[in-house]
Amino acid sequence: MFHPGSGDPDFNLCRDEVIRKRLLIDGDGAGDDRRINVLLKSFTKWCNSPGTSEEGFTQYQRMLGTLAQCEFSMGKTLMVYDMNLREMENYEKIYSDIEQSITSAHEKISECKKEILRAKRVRKNRQEYDALAKVIQQHPDRHDTLKQLEALDKELQQLSHIKENVDAKLELRKKQFHVLLSTIQELQQTLENDEKSDNDDNNQESPTENGE
């Protein structure tokens, strides 16, 4: 039985050609189980075959082609598996980045809400301050107010003195008026007494004249 070595250039070219053709036929890597079963059967048959060296070489090349296809398919599967692992790792990283971005966005939103509340509070305080400043501006300052109070105090003292003078004059006028009333009453009484006295005198003279 003939078993050529892998170092033979013709053998390598033939094997590559077989692999290329089989890949063109089964480029998706399907039917691996079937090829392995066929390879096992062919290998068993090849080992037990008493055929010529040429037949053995041909069968040997077929087995090598089938084995190469299986190895190539396994390599593709491993590549796909590795690629899927990398994609999963990439997706996990993207998912982690998205979660971090969402967390960061929530934190920024919360901070923005706090900033809005602080801005509203500052605006409210500013509006209250402006309103209070307007009220304060409508009133004179302390220095002017003290001057006005001093002037009002002086004016009040002057008015108090004037009131005292007026009260004294009024009291004097009351006394004078009382004296005047008393004098008038006395004068009236005196006049009435004089008139009565005159009437009495006239009454006394009248009988005397009638007797004569």
Disulfide bonds with the S-S distance in Angstrom:
none
